Amino acid sequence: MHRPDPHEKTILVPRGMRAGAVPHVPAPASLVLIDGPADSLGRQWLLEDGEAIIGRAMTSHVFVDDPSVSRAHTRLSVVRDGILITDLQSSNRTELNDHALPPLQPVWIEDGDLVRTGAVLFRFHGRGSLDARAVAALREQSERDPLTRAYNKRALALHGAAAVRRARERNAPLSIAVLDVDLFKRINDDPTVGHAGGDQVLRAVADTIAGQLSHAYELLARFGGEEFVVVLPDADAGHAGVVAERMRAAVADTAIGFGDRILRVTLSAGVASLRPEHADRDALFRSADAAMYAAKAAGRNQVVVAR
């Protein structure tokens, strides 16, 4: 396999910057999942400085929810001369372009290479790949709410169902929080604020809620209108209630600028934790939604945890 030119200059994109935001800076290398769990098809992981582990452990940089993948299956190392891939003595081995990698022996990986971990297949895109940019743009468009940049209802259905399945398989806790902006119609109906102000409020609320999440596997989605849903894997009802209260307090303390106005809003939140009587994601959502309406009925700007 051809080794990358060691004199090629590497430019690292700061974490969080979207590909294409600065045209003269090439996109980082990335992995795209092209065959595997339905909720992850087309997902792209950026490979920046340091190391990235492909694995079934939820803390893995490239987390893959598939039983054929070991908890720590494969390591990708970004070094000065390029990127190395190493099988970590996985149960179902790592293949590079249909050739099994010897365990613990690093091999160079190049643009367009196929990586198989168990039954899951990735395509590697080198730094600056136009294909990588296209994949990222398409997935972003299909899964994100254009106003708030939170996940949309379609993505919530897909990822939420997968989260429930994982929790049941692992006998692990899972909670969701449903959060609704109180008296939002008053903002839209205010002639000095209107829908433009309402949009500004929704963006600020989404950003504030997202700022209270501490793990990459926690998910924020806009369910519709002024209602948001947060999926909290590995969180029981008590912990999820604490997280929801933190979100409620942060939104209540946020001053939202709109022209020469300062707008303030509050949230009513309902929390439910996965229980045996919840047949699926929809049943869990209904429990949290009912708790949210109980918070509204109790006076708004509070959190109710379903019992």
Buried (B, 14 or more C-beta within 10 A) or exposed (E): EEEBEEEEEBEEBEEEEEBEEEEEBBBBBBBBBBEBBEBBEEBBBBBBEEEBBBBBEBEBBBBBBBEBBBBBBBBBBBBEEBBBBBBBEBEBBBBBEEEEBEEEEBBBBBBEBBBBBBBBBBBBBBBBBEBBBEBBBEBBEEBBBEBBBBBBBEBBBBBBBBBBBBBEEEEBBBBBBBBBBBEBEEBBEEEEBEEEBBBBBBBBBBBBBBEBBEEEBBBBBBBEEBBBBBBBBBBBBEBBBBBBBBBBBBBBEBEBEBEEEEBEBBBBBBBBBBEEEBEEBEBBBBBBBBBBBBBBEEEBBBBBBBE
